[in-house]
Amino acid sequence: MKPSTTTSKSFPKSSKEVSTAIAAAPERIHDPDCPYDPSYAAAVETFWKNATVRRPAQRGPGRRAKKVLLSVRYSPEVVAYFKSTGEGWQTRMDEALKEWVASRQPKPRKLTSVATQALSLNLSETDKARSYWVSRPYVADSLRTAIQASDILLIPEEGIRDIQDPLFPSGTEAFFRYLRDNAPRDMVVEICVSDERYQELSLNFDLVMLGSILVTSLALPVIKDLIAGYLKERLGKKRGETAQVQVSIKIEAGERTFSFDYKGPVSKLEDAVEQTGKLLAPQNSHFLRSLPEEDL
């Protein structure tokens, strides 16, 4: 008995080879998974007319290389270490380099728990500067110039509970009127939303929520006094001594914008804002630079 043999035939490439293969095939071919009817030469030719042959690992048109080929020299001990890890050592070397690059990427600048006398202040740098708020879709074009020129700007919260529209805490309208009526004449007070898009969110917290305020560095001492006056008028002397307040003040310091988030007794808010202003004063710029990188 002769051993069976298997003959391997190459896949037809040219139109002539395809036609020959079709002619040699059974009269009717039924293949439910085939995107065309292989029994008809016209259908076969139409399907394959614009096809391109691509070898394994060959990139398609318009695709960029995922890795860059270059010649580089490493220390012998480095190469020896990765080779000792076995097959795929080049990939592991690439992963190690990517981890090193990721560890050197700039991190959000944070000034955490900076003790100042009896207060512990928490500051962080934010990338949502004035330009971000001026360009928001809920701000009418007629309002953008005034927002750009404002010294004190009430800004909304975005994306609360999957609500698309911007939201302000309950009482913001009264707070806004107080700021406008009591701010110095040379200071512009604005709110970052068009009238028709304005909405307030009422939360049943035993907490006075003032929302978020963007201020210039020159307006920081002013907003401190305005907040104190507003809370005194709203709460009265007795409740003002025990009430808790929450506010986020975004402070423009040169080309950077810092966020000071406060939640605590009303009685300590003025001191906290004042100490924050001192930390961000131009003469203390060395303080920001001297912090360890992991705290920035």
Helices and strands as residue ranges (DSSP letters): H 15-24, H 41-48, H 76-83, H 89-103, E 110-116, E 119-125, H 130-134, H 141-149, E 152-155, G 160-162, E 168-169, H 172-182, E 189-191, G 195-197, E 200-201, E 208-216, G 217-219, H 220-240, E 244-253, E 256-265, H 266-279, G 282-284, H 285-290, G 293-295
